[in-house]
């Protein structure tokens, strides 16, 4: 019989499906640590969704078999870590290239 989602089952799936857009929004504002944390949450949610079985026995399948979009979404979520690292590294290179005086000088020194 087809699987019917309860609210308890639907919320992790919704979170998992929303993760890539949330991470990309954080990356646009250079919020790399929260983006990395969400990517980690995505890995945990995927692991839990993968191990979830709704039938009495394992042959009836789990959420991944009932909702193939979970596996397709994993392709996006699984690649987020490298994108976060690449963007954070590029931001650090820009930061290191800027003069240290302009980063550290108090604003009152710049006033004439």
N, C-alpha and C positions, 0 to 999 in steps of 0.2 A: 504494500500500500504506500502511496506517496507520503512523504514526510510533511507534517504541518509544523510550522515554526511557532514556538512560544516567544513571548517578549524576551524571556531570559536567553533564548538561543539567538534571537535576531539582533540584539544589541552588540555582541562581539562581531558579528558579521558586518553590521553597519559600520562599526569602528574600523574594521579591517579594510572595507571598501573605501572609506574616507581618508585613510592615512596618506596616500600619495599626494593628494591635493593639499592636505594640511602641512605636510613636510615641505612641499614646494612653496607654499605661502611663507613659511618660516624662513626658508632659504632666501627668498626675495628681500627679506628685512635683515639678512645676515644674522639670524638667530640660530646659530649652528648647534649649540648644546641642546636646546629644546627639540630641534629637528632630529638630532641623533638619539635622543631619548624616545621620541615617537617611533623612530625606526626600530629601536629595541623592543618597544611595546608591540609593534607589528610582528616581530619574530615570535614573541611569546604567544600572541593571539593566534597566529598561524599554527604554532605547535599544538595549542589547545584545540583548535578547530580540527586539526588533522587527527587527533587522537579521540575525538568525540564520537561515540557510537550511540545511535538512538534506538537500536533494536535489542532484543534479548541476547542475540548472538551476533558474532562479528560478520556473518555472511550477509546480514541485512544492510550492511554498509554504514557509513557515517555521513556527516555533513558535507564532506568533500565530494562524495559520490552523489548526494542529493542536489548539491549546488556546485556545479563545475566552475562557476565564476570564482570561487575561492582559490582554486589552483591557478587560474589565469591571472588573478590579482596578485598572487604570490610572485609572479615574474616581475611585476612593477615594484612591489614592496622589497623583494630580495635584492634589487639593484639600487635601492636608495642609499645604502651605506657608502658605496663608492662615490656617488654624486655628492653626498654631504662632505666627505673627506676632500674631494677635489675642489669644491667651492670654498671650504674653510682654508685649505692650503693656498689657494689663489688670493684670498682676502689677507692672509698673513703676509704673503709676499708683497702685496700693495702697502700694507701697514709698515713693513720693514723698509720699504723703499722711500717712504716719506721722511723728511728731515725730522730728527728727534726733537729739535728745538720747537718746532711748530706743534708737536704733540704734547710737550710737557710744559711749555711756558704758560704762566698764568695770563688770563685775559687782560689784566691791568698793564702788563708790559707792552701790549700791542696798541694801547690807547695813546694818542698824542695830544 
